């Protein structure tokens, strides 16, 4: 089985990023990635977003996604909704950004689960490892992401998955925790 290298959290010029969708795809391709998810902010997305993502020319698998903004008892949080063909993946984003304890994080996740299921939790902040949230007490698969907004933020963290080269297989493996988190050295 081939091992795929992937990124699940990228912003572009369609919200608050500095790279166009094509530029982001080209950069991640040059870094050796096999798949990426572009996940611009729901409240900032500009017209033509889906068409721009679907129009990316690349040999990589490109996922369409949206970073949803949700209200919880601990304030606003973000959840990535990533679309496959038949599967969807919901990732609770960057808990370190909210400065929550593990107990507060669990309460926040319960609030989010009233609206959306959670399939995974990020254990990174802007591509850097956040070990506080990489604990058994948080009972979800953990993922490493860049949350990139510009070129310097690309390639710091990623997931590696041994599965078929199709969208739904990738999303199912992540939901099952069948991946490995990797962080760049340095």
N, C-alpha and C positions, 0 to 999 in steps of 0.2 A: 504494500500500500504506500502511496506517495504521501509525503508530509507537506502540508500546505502552510504557508506563512501568511498571517492575516492581521489586518487593522480594522477595528470596529468603531472608531470614533474620530471623524475628520470633519472640520469646518471649512467652508469655502467662501468665496465672494458673494454667495447667495444668502449669507447671514453675516457673521462677524469675522470671517477668515480673510486672508490676504491672497490666497491662491484660487484661481478658477478651478472648477471641477476637473477640467482636462489637465491643468498644471499639477494638481494634487495627484491625479492618477499617474501622470508621467513620472513624478518624483518617487512615488511609492513603487512603481514598476522598476525604476532604476535602482532602488534599494533591495530588490529581490522579492517583493511581496507577490503573492498569488491571488489574494483577494483583499478588497477594501470595502468599507461601508462609509458612505458620505452621509453625515447626520447633522445637517444644519438646524439651528434653533427655530422652533415652531413660530415664535412671535416676531421673528426677523426675516423669515423667508421671503425672497423676492419672486415675482411672477416668472414663470418658465422654469422653475426649479426641477421638477420631475423630468421635463424634456431635456434639460441640460445633463442630468445624470444619465438618462437613457441614451444620450447621444455621445457619451465618452467613447473614444476609439482606444481600445486597449486589449491586450491578451489576458489581462487579469479578469477575475470575476468581480463585478461591480454591484454592490448592494445599494438600493435606495433606502434611506432612513431619515428619520426626523428626531431631533432631541426635544422631547416634550417637557414642558414646564408644569409642575404639579404643586398644589398647595397641600402642606401637611401641618400637623401641630408644631413642627419644628421649623416652619417657614417653607419657602419655595425650594424644590429640588428638581433634578433633571433625570429623565428616563429616556434612553434611546429605544425607539421602535424601529427595528430593522426587518425589511421585507425579503422573504425568499419567494419561491413560486407558490407553495402551499403553506409554508411555515412562516412564523413571525418570532422574532427574538426581542425580549424586553430586558434591557440592562439598566440597573440602578447605577447612575453615574457619580463618580468622584466623591464618595462620602467624606473624604478628608477636607474637601472644600467647605463643608457645612460645619466642621469642627464638632462632630457628634461623638459622644462616648459610644461604646459598643451597645449598651442598653438603649441609648437614645436612637442609635441607628436601627435597631430592631423595631422600636416603636414607629419610627419613620417608615420603615419598610412595610409594616402592618397597615399604616395609613395609605401608602401607595397601592398595596394589594387590594384595597377596597375599590380601586378604579381600574387597575391593570395588574396582570400577573407579573411577577418578576422571575426571570429565568436565570439571571446572573448578576453579580455585583462586581464593579470595578475595584481593583486593589492597586490602583495607580492614580496619581494626580499629575496631569501634564506629562505623562510618560515616566514618572518616578514612582518607585515602589512605596506603598503605604501599608506596612505590615499590620497596623492596628486592625484593619478590616479583613485581613487574610487569616481568619480564625474559624474554628469549627462552630463557635456559637452563632455565627452568621451562616445559616444553613442553605446556602446557594452556591452553585459553581462560581468561581472567581475568574475574572478576566483582566488582562493587562492591556491598556490602550494608551495612545498618545494624547487624545483630545487635542489634536494639532489645529492651530490657527494660522500658522505660517511655516515656511520651509525649515527653520531651525528646530521646530517641534516635531518633525517627522522622523520616525524610525527609532524612537527611544524605547518603546515597549510593544509587544505583539503577542499573539497567540499562535501556536503551532498545532496543527490537527492532522492526524492520519485518517483520511477518509476520501470518498469519491470527490471528484472535481465538479460538484454541482451545489447550487445554493442551499437546497433543503438539507442535504447531507451535512454540510458545514454547520448550519443552524442547529440541527438535531444533536450533533456531537458536542457543541457548546452547552446546550441545555442539559446534556447528560454528564457534563464535566469531563468529556473525552478529549481534552486538549491540554497543552502545557503553556504556561506563561513564561515569557522571556523578556529580560531587560537588557538593553545595550550596556556594554561595559564603559566606564568613564563618565 
